[in-house]
Amino acid sequence: MNKTVKGLFEFIEESPSQFHVVENERQRFLKEGFIELSESKQWNIELGKNYFVTRNGSSILAFRMPKNEYKSFMIMASHSDSPSFRIKEMPEMKEGHYVKLNTEKYGGMLMAPWFDRPLSIAGRAIIKTKNGIETKLVNLDKDLCMLPSLAIHMNREANDGYKYNPQKDLLPLVSMDENFKLKKLVADSLSVKEDDILGSDLFLYNREPGKVWGANDEFISIRRLDDLQCSYSSMMGLLAAKNSNTAVQVHVTFDNEEVGSGTKQGADSTFLYDTLVRINEAMNGNNSTLLTAIANSFMVSADNAHALHPNYPEKSDPTNKVFMNEGVVIKFNANQKYMTDGLAYGIFAELCNQAKVPYQTFVNRSDVAGGSTLGNISNAHVSINGVDIGLAQLAMHSCYETAGVKDTEYLLKIATKFYESVIENISGSDYTVQ
């Protein structure tokens, strides 16, 4: 296991929910000397210094101010959430001597891999205090529950295809104690009174640890690779990059990408735009200054891509086959589900060439509908030139995903190069890339 993979695994193991992702990034930025800002207070920003701000405890935006003057933004965006099952309010359901938990789907997941694995629960709880309320992270951090499969003897057609009913098939078994209450378990884990918990956002997560595997140790498997592999690489790339002379270097991890991004902390919110406006104001810029800076800016939307599947090669485009361990994936879609166009592709490809990072291209088969991601959604609020990229992986939206052992290092390397670069619009569609 190389140093980069070890760091990625540690980051993911410590991030069982989107709230933990942001807290872990927050702590890392504090350790590296970044100054925390609050959206509810005035900002005092200086050139050459580093800052970050969070929203909802599940999205974070960190930025490094240039040394000399502010002219543009170099932005890399990813997301903190992954498909899972949210625990409903009053979740306990009794079935004979069993207690199971009432859940609902969050995002579009592969359901079958969730069965017969050790699961636990993580998220946040809202606690009543003397002065109001506070938020506490929750990670019950034990093999707490499981979704047991129905035996083949009771469902002879199980291997012929089965349509899961989330309200029936996907309720985890948690106890045989008829007095079991999840709220009490959470309260005990936080050392608070049960009645002091006013609300919560709790999710199931797979407990299996990350593994390096393959005949030559060429693969990695762990939960939440989509999209923590990109968020981790973006964060580490920013920390490794040298200060720019003129560009604000921006790392942003949004929440709720898996459910459409349409929240106050998602890519379809004003979070990115609001922050850019406040940076511009702190530099005594006017609206024209901001628009000029945006026109000279570039955005990398980083969200993982589908590798060619060894058993289903026909599912991939015939001339744009993507493989793990063969570099960063640049994603295209004619209907603009991805923000990449020929110009942005050329700019980013040149950065890859300069950084000596291999890259490949992904396009869906023309008879297969693809999904969308952060780039085109955030572009509706901040119109920035940019590309959608990712790393090749298998089993996307499973609770245990697979990627290449080399690719995190490739993305970290191009992230560092990207943050240190300056892309300037000379005229029309002519750019300098330095």
C-alpha positions in Angstrom: 0.0 0.0 0.0 1.6 3.3 -1.1 1.4 6.5 1.0 -1.3 8.0 -1.1 -3.6 5.0 -0.9 -3.0 4.7 2.8 -4.0 8.4 3.3 -7.1 7.9 1.2 -8.1 4.8 3.2 -7.6 6.6 6.5 -9.7 9.6 5.2 -12.5 7.4 4.1 -12.5 5.2 7.2 -12.8 8.4 9.3 -15.6 9.8 7.1 -18.7 7.5 7.4 -21.1 10.4 6.5 -20.9 13.7 4.7 -20.8 15.5 8.0 -17.6 13.6 9.0 -16.1 14.4 5.6 -16.4 18.1 6.2 -15.3 17.9 9.8 -12.2 15.9 8.8 -11.4 18.4 6.0 -12.0 21.3 8.4 -9.6 19.8 11.0 -6.9 19.2 8.3 -7.2 22.8 7.0 -7.0 24.2 10.6 -3.9 22.0 11.2 -2.3 23.5 8.0 -2.9 27.1 9.2 -6.1 28.0 7.3 -8.3 30.5 9.0 -12.0 29.6 9.5 -14.6 32.1 8.3 -18.3 32.1 9.1 -21.0 33.0 6.7 -22.9 34.8 9.5 -20.0 37.3 10.2 -18.0 39.8 8.2 -14.9 38.6 6.5 -11.4 40.2 6.7 -9.3 38.6 4.0 -5.7 39.3 3.1 -3.5 38.4 0.2 -1.2 35.5 0.8 -3.3 33.9 3.5 -5.5 30.8 3.6 -9.2 30.5 4.6 -12.1 28.1 4.6 -15.9 28.3 5.2 -18.5 25.6 5.8 -22.2 25.4 5.1 -24.6 23.1 6.9 -21.7 21.1 8.3 -21.7 19.0 5.1 -20.1 21.3 2.5 -16.8 23.1 2.7 -15.0 25.6 0.6 -11.3 26.3 1.2 -9.2 28.9 -0.6 -5.7 30.3 -0.8 -5.3 33.9 -1.6 -2.6 34.9 -4.2 0.6 36.5 -3.1 0.5 39.7 -5.2 -2.9 40.5 -6.7 -6.3 38.9 -7.4 -7.2 38.2 -11.0 -8.9 34.9 -11.3 -10.1 31.7 -9.6 -8.8 28.1 -10.0 -11.6 25.9 -8.7 -11.8 22.2 -8.1 -15.2 20.8 -7.0 -16.3 17.4 -5.7 -19.0 16.0 -3.4 -19.2 14.6 0.2 -22.3 12.4 0.0 -22.8 8.8 -1.3 -25.9 6.7 -1.9 -27.1 5.1 1.4 -30.1 4.6 3.6 -31.3 7.3 5.8 -32.8 6.3 9.2 -36.3 7.6 9.5 -37.7 9.3 12.6 -39.1 6.8 15.2 -37.3 4.0 13.4 -37.9 0.9 15.5 -40.1 -1.7 14.0 -40.9 -4.9 15.9 -41.4 -8.3 14.1 -41.9 -11.0 16.7 -38.8 -11.1 18.8 -36.8 -9.0 16.3 -36.3 -5.2 16.1 -35.5 -3.7 12.8 -35.0 -0.1 11.6 -37.2 1.8 9.3 -35.1 3.4 6.5 -35.5 5.2 3.2 -33.2 5.4 0.2 -30.8 8.3 -0.2 -29.7 8.5 -3.8 -29.6 5.9 -6.5 -27.7 2.9 -5.1 -27.1 -0.7 -6.1 -29.1 -2.4 -3.4 -27.9 -6.0 -3.6 -24.4 -5.3 -2.2 -25.9 -4.0 1.0 -27.1 -7.5 2.1 -25.2 -9.7 4.5 -22.5 -7.1 5.4 -21.8 -5.6 8.8 -23.4 -2.2 8.9 -23.3 0.7 11.3 -24.9 4.2 11.7 -23.3 7.6 11.4 -24.4 11.2 10.8 -25.2 14.0 13.2 -27.5 14.8 16.1 -29.0 18.1 17.2 -28.6 18.6 20.9 -30.5 21.0 23.2 -28.1 23.0 25.4 -28.5 25.8 28.0 -27.9 28.4 25.4 -29.8 26.9 22.5 -28.8 24.0 20.3 -25.6 22.4 19.0 -24.7 19.8 16.5 -22.7 16.7 17.4 -21.2 14.1 15.0 -22.5 10.5 15.5 -20.6 7.4 14.6 -21.8 4.3 16.5 -18.7 2.6 15.2 -19.6 -1.1 15.8 -21.0 -3.9 13.8 -24.5 -2.9 14.7 -27.0 -4.2 12.2 -27.3 -6.2 9.0 -29.6 -6.8 6.0 -30.0 -10.6 6.0 -30.8 -12.1 2.6 -33.9 -14.3 2.2 -32.7 -17.9 1.8 -32.8 -19.4 -1.7 -35.2 -22.1 -0.3 -37.8 -19.3 0.3 -37.2 -17.5 -2.9 -36.3 -19.9 -5.7 -36.3 -17.1 -8.3 -33.7 -15.0 -6.4 -31.0 -15.7 -9.0 -33.3 -15.0 -11.9 -33.6 -11.3 -11.0 -35.4 -9.7 -8.1 -37.0 -6.3 -7.7 -36.3 -5.0 -4.2 -39.0 -3.2 -2.3 -37.2 -0.6 -0.1 -40.0 -0.6 2.5 -39.9 -4.4 2.9 -36.5 -5.8 1.8 -34.1 -3.1 3.1 -34.9 -2.8 6.8 -31.8 -3.8 8.8 -32.0 -6.2 11.7 -30.6 -4.5 14.8 -31.6 -6.3 18.0 -33.7 -8.9 19.8 -34.3 -6.6 22.7 -37.9 -5.4 22.5 -36.9 -2.3 24.5 -34.2 -1.3 22.1 -34.3 2.4 21.2 -31.8 3.9 18.7 -32.2 7.3 20.2 -30.9 6.0 23.6 -28.0 4.3 21.9 -27.1 7.6 20.2 -27.5 9.6 23.4 -25.3 7.2 25.3 -22.6 7.4 22.6 -22.6 11.2 22.9 -22.9 11.2 26.8 -26.1 13.3 26.6 -29.7 12.7 27.8 -32.1 11.1 25.4 -34.6 14.0 25.8 -31.9 16.4 24.8 -31.7 15.1 21.3 -34.0 17.3 19.2 -33.3 15.8 15.8 -30.8 13.9 13.7 -29.6 13.0 10.2 -28.4 9.4 10.5 -27.3 7.0 7.7 -26.3 3.4 7.3 -22.7 2.7 6.2 -20.8 -0.4 5.3 -18.2 -1.4 8.0 -15.8 -3.4 5.8 -12.3 -1.9 5.7 -10.5 -0.9 2.5 -8.4 -3.5 0.7 -5.6 -3.5 -1.8 -5.9 -6.6 -4.0 -5.2 -8.2 -7.3 -2.4 -10.4 -8.7 -0.1 -7.4 -8.6 -1.9 -5.4 -6.0 -3.3 -3.2 -8.7 -6.8 -2.6 -7.3 -8.4 -0.9 -4.3 -11.8 -1.5 -2.8 -13.6 0.5 -0.1 -16.8 2.3 0.5 -17.6 5.8 -0.8 -14.8 6.0 -3.4 -17.4 8.0 -5.4 -16.6 10.8 -4.5 -14.2 10.8 -1.6 -11.4 9.7 -3.9 -11.8 13.0 -5.7 -12.5 15.2 -2.6 -9.4 13.8 -0.9 -7.2 14.3 -4.0 -8.5 17.9 -4.4 -7.8 18.8 -0.8 -4.3 17.3 -0.8 -3.6 18.9 -4.1 -4.5 22.3 -2.7 -2.3 21.7 0.4 0.6 20.6 -1.8 0.4 23.6 -4.2 2.5 26.7 -4.0 0.7 30.1 -3.7 -0.2 31.6 -7.0 0.9 35.2 -7.8 -2.6 36.2 -9.1 -5.1 33.3 -8.8 -7.3 32.4 -5.9 -7.0 28.6 -5.5 -10.4 27.1 -4.5 -11.2 23.6 -3.2 -15.0 23.0 -2.7 -16.8 19.8 -1.5 -20.5 20.1 -2.0 -23.2 17.9 -0.4 -26.3 16.3 -1.9 -24.9 15.6 -5.4 -26.5 12.1 -5.3 -30.0 13.6 -4.9 -29.7 16.4 -7.5 -27.7 19.1 -5.7 -30.8 21.3 -5.1 -30.1 22.2 -1.5 -28.6 25.2 0.2 -25.3 23.3 0.5 -25.4 21.6 -3.0 -23.8 22.6 -6.3 -27.2 24.1 -7.3 -27.0 26.5 -4.4 -25.4 30.0 -4.1 -22.6 28.6 -1.9 -19.8 29.0 -4.5 -21.1 32.3 -5.9 -21.6 33.8 -2.5 -18.1 33.0 -1.5 -16.6 34.4 -4.7 -18.6 37.6 -4.2 -17.3 38.0 -0.7 -13.7 37.4 -1.7 -14.1 40.0 -4.4 -15.6 42.5 -1.9 -12.7 41.9 0.6 -10.3 42.8 -2.2 -12.2 46.1 -2.8 -13.4 44.8 -6.2 -16.6 46.0 -7.9 -19.0 43.9 -10.0 -16.9 44.4 -13.1 -13.8 43.2 -11.2 -15.6 40.0 -10.3 -17.0 39.3 -13.8 -13.5 39.9 -15.2 -12.0 37.4 -12.7 -14.6 34.8 -13.5 -13.9 35.2 -17.2 -10.3 34.3 -16.6 -11.2 31.4 -14.3 -11.3 27.7 -14.8 -13.2 24.9 -12.9 -12.5 21.2 -12.6 -15.6 19.2 -11.6 -14.2 16.0 -10.2 -16.6 13.1 -9.8 -15.6 9.5 -10.6 -16.2 7.8 -14.0 -17.2 4.3 -15.2 -14.3 2.0 -16.1 -14.9 -0.7 -18.8 -16.4 -3.7 -17.0 -14.5 -7.0 -17.8 -17.8 -8.9 -18.0 -19.8 -6.2 -19.7 -17.5 -4.5 -22.3 -20.5 -3.9 -24.5 -21.8 -1.3 -22.0 -18.9 1.1 -22.8 -18.5 3.3 -25.8 -16.7 1.5 -28.6 -13.9 4.0 -29.1 -13.7 5.7 -25.7 -12.9 2.8 -23.4 -11.8 3.7 -19.9 -9.5 1.6 -17.7 -8.4 1.8 -14.1 -4.7 2.7 -13.5 -4.5 4.5 -16.8 -5.0 8.0 -15.7 -7.5 10.8 -15.1 -10.8 10.5 -17.1 -12.1 13.6 -19.0 -15.9 13.3 -19.5 -18.0 14.5 -22.5 -21.7 14.6 -23.2 -23.3 16.1 -26.3 -26.3 17.2 -24.3 -24.1 19.0 -21.8 -24.7 16.7 -18.8 -21.0 17.4 -18.4 -19.5 20.8 -18.8 -16.5 19.7 -21.0 -16.3 21.1 -24.5 -13.4 21.0 -27.0 -11.8 24.2 -25.7 -11.9 23.2 -22.1 -10.6 19.7 -23.0 -7.7 21.2 -24.8 -6.8 23.4 -21.9 -7.0 20.6 -19.3 -5.2 18.1 -21.6 -2.3 20.6 -21.9 -2.1 20.8 -18.1 -2.0 17.0 -17.9 0.8 17.0 -20.5 2.8 19.6 -18.5 2.3 17.5 -15.3 3.1 14.3 -17.1 -0.2 12.8 -16.0 -1.9 10.3 -18.3 -5.5 11.0 -19.3 -8.3 9.2 -21.1 -11.8 10.2 -22.4 -15.2 8.9 -21.4 -18.4 9.2 -23.4 -21.6 7.2 -22.9 -22.8 4.8 -25.6 -25.1 6.8 -27.8 -28.0 4.5 -26.8 -27.4 4.8 -23.1 -28.5 7.8 -21.0 -25.8 9.2 -18.7 -26.1 11.0 -15.4 -25.1 14.6 -14.6 -22.8 15.9 -11.9 -21.5 19.1 -10.3 -20.0 21.0 -13.3 -23.0 21.9 -15.3 -25.2 22.5 -12.2 -22.8 24.9 -10.5 -22.2 26.6 -13.9 -25.8 27.8 -13.8 -24.8 30.1 -10.9 -21.2 30.9 -11.8 -20.4 30.8 -15.6 -16.9 29.5 -15.7 -15.0 27.6 -18.4 -14.2 24.1 -17.2 -14.1 20.3 -17.5 -15.8 17.3 -15.8 -13.2 14.7 -14.8 -13.0 11.7 -12.5 -11.1 8.5 -11.8 -12.1 5.1 -13.4 -13.9 2.8 -11.1 -16.1 -0.3 -11.1 -19.4 -0.9 -9.1 -20.3 2.8 -8.9 -23.0 3.4 -6.2 -22.3 0.1 -4.6 -21.6 0.1 -0.8 -18.1 -1.3 -1.7 -16.5 0.2 -4.8 -13.3 -0.7 -6.8 -10.7 1.6 -8.4 -7.1 1.5 -9.5 -4.2 1.7 -7.0 -2.3 4.3 -9.2 -5.1 6.7 -10.0 -5.4 8.7 -6.7 -1.8 9.7 -7.2 -2.5 10.8 -10.7 -5.4 13.0 -9.6 -3.4 14.4 -6.7 -0.6 15.3 -9.1 -2.8 17.0 -11.7 -4.7 18.8 -8.9 -1.5 20.3 -7.6 -0.5 21.3 -11.1 -4.0 22.8 -11.7 -3.9 24.9 -8.6 -0.5 26.3 -9.4 -1.5 27.2 -13.0 -2.9 30.4 -14.4 -5.3 30.3 -17.3 -5.9 33.7 -18.9 -8.4 34.6 -21.7 -6.4 36.8 -24.2 -9.2 37.4 -26.6 -12.3 35.5 -27.8 -11.4 31.8 -27.4 -7.7 32.3 -27.1 -6.0 31.4 -23.8 -2.6 31.2 -22.2 -2.0 28.2 -20.0 0.9 28.6 -17.6 
